[in-house]
Amino acid sequence: MNLRNPDYAYMYGFLQADGHLAKGTGRKGRLSVEINARDIEILRAFQRLTPYNSSITERTRSTNFAETHHSATWTLHSLAARTRINELGLPYGRKSEKIAPPRVEFAGRDYLRGVIDADGSVGYTTQGFPFVSLTTASTAIGAYLCSYAQKVTGAERTIKRNARDGIYNILYTKEAAQELGKRLYYPGCLSLQRKQTAAESLATWLRPADMKVRPPHTRWTRDDDRVLLAAPTTAQAAKDLNRSPKACSVRRSRLKHGLVPPPD
């Protein structure tokens, strides 16, 4: 599993997000991935990529979300394969907050596509806007997606766990989603076919003529904070910093209540 190879990078990202490594007594143990049976072809691709015996099984059962759920599971027992995947950074047991981008050289966009195919979404919002999103408990993976997307699209995101379940929900919409989808889901790449089709469809969206383009968000610097605090009014600070009064008011409040570190 050389992660410079796009197919293996994709496969590893998918396994990190949706796979499970389990230890057994002695040399026993398994790597398994259970997904909706409609996506079984991706498991067959993993089976072809893996030079060890493995199996794919199907089952139908009731879940909390559906009366009948048809799933497919790929299972691999090889100790050599499990050892290699574990060395690359997929831990045994619970892993959602522990996983991180590989510690070796890897094909970044293919790795991210695997993570998004497993734990993300691609398509259109209810308002009809293109979107690409990822739900993850891993700070490292969330930060890596934000870094990659900023380089590709210019869109900046600051990740924050939601209050309900401590998960990161990272969302890109409109032109940023179009560009990100185009980069991640290129022609001929290994992917879930339904998400490949969805990503390709994003290119057809056109911004309505009356929809304004919001200026890119810029980070607050310590110098900005000094100017903000020194200004006699929020309106003057907004003028000096070329920011909106609302942004200045929110930042001043966060500084006042210690929610962000004060400037030196």
C-alpha positions as CSV (number, residue, x, y, z in Angstrom):
1,M,0.0,0.0,0.0
2,N,2.1,2.9,-1.4
3,L,0.1,6.0,-0.6
4,R,1.7,7.9,-3.5
5,N,-0.5,5.7,-5.6
6,P,-3.9,7.5,-6.0
7,D,-5.9,4.3,-5.7
8,Y,-4.2,3.3,-2.5
9,A,-4.4,6.8,-1.1
10,Y,-8.2,6.9,-1.8
11,M,-8.6,3.4,-0.3
12,Y,-6.7,4.4,2.9
13,G,-8.8,7.5,3.4
14,F,-12.0,5.5,3.0
15,L,-10.7,2.9,5.5
16,Q,-9.8,5.5,8.0
17,A,-13.3,7.0,7.9
18,D,-15.4,3.9,7.5
19,G,-13.2,0.9,8.3
20,H,-12.6,-0.9,11.6
21,L,-9.5,-2.7,12.8
22,A,-10.2,-5.3,15.4
23,K,-7.7,-7.3,17.4
24,G,-8.2,-11.0,18.3
25,T,-6.2,-13.5,20.3
26,G,-2.8,-14.4,18.9
27,R,-2.5,-13.6,15.3
28,K,-6.3,-13.3,14.9
29,G,-8.1,-10.1,14.0
30,R,-9.7,-8.4,11.1
31,L,-10.1,-5.3,9.0
32,S,-13.8,-4.7,8.0
33,V,-15.8,-2.1,6.1
34,E,-19.6,-2.2,6.1
35,I,-21.4,0.1,3.7
36,N,-24.7,0.3,1.9
37,A,-25.0,-2.5,-0.7
38,R,-25.6,0.1,-3.4
39,D,-21.9,1.0,-3.2
40,I,-20.6,-2.6,-3.2
41,E,-18.5,-2.0,-6.3
42,I,-16.0,0.1,-4.2
43,L,-15.5,-2.9,-1.9
44,R,-14.8,-5.1,-5.0
45,A,-12.2,-2.5,-6.0
46,F,-10.6,-2.7,-2.6
47,Q,-10.5,-6.5,-2.9
48,R,-8.8,-6.2,-6.3
49,L,-6.2,-3.8,-4.9
50,T,-5.3,-6.1,-2.0
51,P,-3.0,-9.1,-2.6
52,Y,-4.4,-11.1,0.3
53,N,-7.5,-13.3,0.6
54,S,-10.6,-11.4,1.6
55,S,-14.4,-11.7,1.4
56,I,-17.4,-9.6,0.7
57,T,-20.7,-10.6,2.2
58,E,-24.2,-9.0,2.2
59,R,-27.0,-8.9,4.7
60,T,-30.4,-7.3,5.3
61,R,-31.4,-6.1,8.8
62,S,-33.5,-3.5,10.6
63,T,-31.8,-0.4,12.0
64,N,-32.8,2.8,13.8
65,F,-32.9,4.6,10.5
66,A,-34.6,2.1,8.2
67,E,-36.9,-0.9,8.6
68,T,-34.8,-2.8,6.1
69,H,-31.1,-2.0,5.5
70,H,-29.2,-3.9,2.8
71,S,-25.5,-3.7,3.5
72,A,-22.2,-5.2,2.2
73,T,-19.1,-5.9,4.2
74,W,-15.5,-6.4,3.1
75,T,-13.5,-8.4,5.6
76,L,-9.7,-9.0,5.6
77,H,-7.9,-11.1,8.1
78,S,-4.3,-11.1,6.9
79,L,-1.9,-10.0,9.7
80,A,0.6,-8.6,7.2
81,A,-2.1,-6.4,5.7
82,R,-3.5,-5.3,9.1
83,T,0.0,-4.5,10.3
84,R,0.8,-2.3,7.3
85,I,-2.5,-0.4,7.6
86,N,-2.0,0.1,11.4
87,E,1.6,1.4,10.8
88,L,0.2,3.9,8.4
89,G,-2.0,5.3,11.1
90,L,-5.3,3.4,11.3
91,P,-5.6,2.4,15.0
92,Y,-7.2,-0.7,16.4
93,G,-10.6,-0.2,18.1
94,R,-12.3,3.2,18.4
95,K,-10.6,5.7,16.1
96,S,-12.9,8.6,15.2
97,E,-10.9,11.3,17.1
98,K,-7.4,9.6,16.7
99,I,-7.2,9.3,12.9
100,A,-5.0,11.8,11.0
101,P,-3.5,12.2,7.5
102,P,-0.7,9.7,6.8
103,R,2.7,10.3,8.2
104,V,4.3,9.4,4.9
105,E,4.1,11.0,1.4
106,F,0.7,10.5,-0.1
107,A,-1.6,11.6,-2.9
108,G,-3.6,14.3,-1.0
109,R,-6.6,14.9,-3.2
110,D,-7.2,11.1,-3.6
111,Y,-6.9,10.6,0.2
112,L,-9.4,13.4,0.8
113,R,-11.8,12.0,-1.8
114,G,-11.7,8.7,0.1
115,V,-12.5,10.4,3.4
116,I,-15.4,12.4,1.8
117,D,-16.8,9.4,0.0
118,A,-17.0,7.6,3.4
119,D,-18.0,10.5,5.7
120,G,-18.9,13.4,3.5
121,S,-21.5,14.6,1.1
122,V,-21.6,16.1,-2.4
123,G,-24.6,17.6,-4.1
124,Y,-27.0,20.5,-3.9
125,T,-28.5,22.3,-0.9
126,T,-32.3,22.7,-0.6
127,Q,-31.7,26.2,-1.9
128,G,-30.1,24.8,-5.0
129,F,-26.5,25.7,-4.3
130,P,-23.6,23.3,-5.0
131,F,-22.0,21.9,-1.8
132,V,-19.2,19.6,-0.6
133,S,-19.1,18.8,3.1
134,L,-17.4,16.6,5.6
135,T,-18.4,15.4,9.0
136,T,-15.5,14.2,11.2
137,A,-14.5,13.9,14.8
138,S,-10.8,14.2,13.9
139,T,-9.2,17.6,14.3
140,A,-6.3,16.7,12.1
141,I,-8.4,15.6,9.2
142,G,-10.7,18.6,9.5
143,A,-7.7,20.9,9.5
144,Y,-6.1,19.1,6.5
145,L,-9.3,19.5,4.4
146,C,-9.5,23.2,5.3
147,S,-5.8,23.7,4.4
148,Y,-6.2,21.8,1.1
149,A,-9.5,23.6,0.2
150,Q,-8.0,27.0,0.9
151,K,-5.1,26.4,-1.5
152,V,-7.5,25.2,-4.2
153,T,-10.4,27.6,-3.8
154,G,-9.2,30.4,-1.6
155,A,-12.1,29.8,0.8
156,E,-11.0,30.0,4.4
157,R,-12.6,27.9,7.2
158,T,-11.9,27.8,10.9
159,I,-13.1,24.5,12.3
160,K,-15.1,24.3,15.5
161,R,-16.8,21.3,17.1
162,N,-20.6,21.7,17.3
163,A,-22.0,21.9,20.8
164,R,-24.5,19.0,20.3
165,D,-22.1,16.1,19.7
166,G,-18.6,17.5,19.4
167,I,-18.3,16.9,15.7
168,Y,-16.8,19.1,13.0
169,N,-19.2,19.9,10.2
170,I,-17.1,21.5,7.4
171,L,-19.1,23.0,4.4
172,Y,-18.1,24.5,1.1
173,T,-20.8,26.0,-1.2
174,K,-21.3,27.7,-4.5
175,E,-18.0,28.4,-6.5
176,A,-15.8,26.9,-3.8
177,A,-17.8,23.7,-3.9
178,Q,-17.5,23.6,-7.7
179,E,-13.8,24.0,-7.7
180,L,-13.2,21.6,-4.8
181,G,-15.5,18.9,-6.5
182,K,-13.6,19.4,-9.8
183,R,-10.2,18.9,-8.1
184,L,-11.2,15.9,-6.0
185,Y,-13.4,14.0,-8.5
186,Y,-11.4,14.1,-11.7
187,P,-12.1,11.9,-14.7
188,G,-11.2,8.2,-14.2
189,C,-10.5,8.4,-10.5
190,L,-11.5,5.7,-8.0
191,S,-14.6,6.8,-6.2
192,L,-18.2,6.0,-5.4
193,Q,-20.0,6.4,-8.7
194,R,-22.9,8.3,-7.2
195,K,-20.7,10.9,-5.7
196,Q,-18.6,11.1,-8.8
197,T,-21.8,11.9,-10.8
198,A,-22.9,14.4,-8.2
199,A,-19.5,16.2,-8.2
200,E,-19.6,16.4,-12.0
201,S,-23.1,17.9,-11.9
202,L,-21.9,20.8,-9.7
203,A,-20.2,22.4,-12.8
204,T,-23.6,23.2,-14.3
205,W,-24.5,25.7,-11.6
206,L,-24.3,29.4,-12.5
207,R,-24.5,32.2,-9.9
208,P,-27.7,34.3,-10.5
209,A,-26.9,37.8,-11.8
210,D,-28.5,39.4,-8.7
211,M,-26.6,37.3,-6.2
212,K,-23.7,39.2,-4.7
213,V,-20.3,37.6,-4.2
214,R,-19.3,37.9,-0.6
215,P,-15.7,39.1,-0.1
216,P,-13.3,36.5,1.2
217,H,-13.0,36.2,4.9
218,T,-9.7,37.4,6.3
219,R,-8.2,36.4,9.7
220,W,-7.9,38.9,12.5
221,T,-4.2,39.7,13.3
222,R,-2.9,41.2,16.5
223,D,-2.3,44.5,14.7
224,D,-6.0,44.4,13.7
225,D,-7.0,43.8,17.3
226,R,-4.8,46.8,18.4
227,V,-6.5,49.1,15.9
228,L,-9.9,47.8,16.9
229,L,-9.4,48.4,20.6
230,A,-7.7,51.8,20.0
231,A,-10.5,53.2,17.8
232,P,-13.0,55.5,19.6
233,T,-16.0,53.8,18.0
234,T,-16.9,50.6,16.2
235,A,-17.7,52.6,13.1
236,Q,-14.3,54.2,13.0
237,A,-12.6,50.8,13.5
238,A,-14.6,49.4,10.6
239,K,-13.4,52.3,8.4
240,D,-9.8,51.9,9.6
241,L,-9.7,48.2,9.0
242,N,-11.9,48.0,5.9
243,R,-14.2,45.6,7.7
244,S,-18.0,45.6,8.4
245,P,-19.2,47.2,11.6
246,K,-20.8,43.9,12.5
247,A,-17.5,42.1,12.2
248,C,-15.8,44.7,14.3
249,S,-18.5,44.6,17.0
250,V,-18.4,40.8,17.3
251,R,-14.6,40.8,17.5
252,R,-14.6,43.6,20.1
253,S,-17.0,41.6,22.2
254,R,-14.9,38.4,21.9
255,L,-11.8,40.3,23.0
256,K,-13.7,41.9,25.9
257,H,-15.0,38.6,27.2
258,G,-11.7,36.8,26.8
259,L,-12.9,34.4,24.1
260,V,-9.8,35.2,22.0
261,P,-6.4,36.1,23.3
262,P,-5.8,39.9,23.6
263,P,-3.0,41.5,21.5
264,D,0.3,41.9,23.3
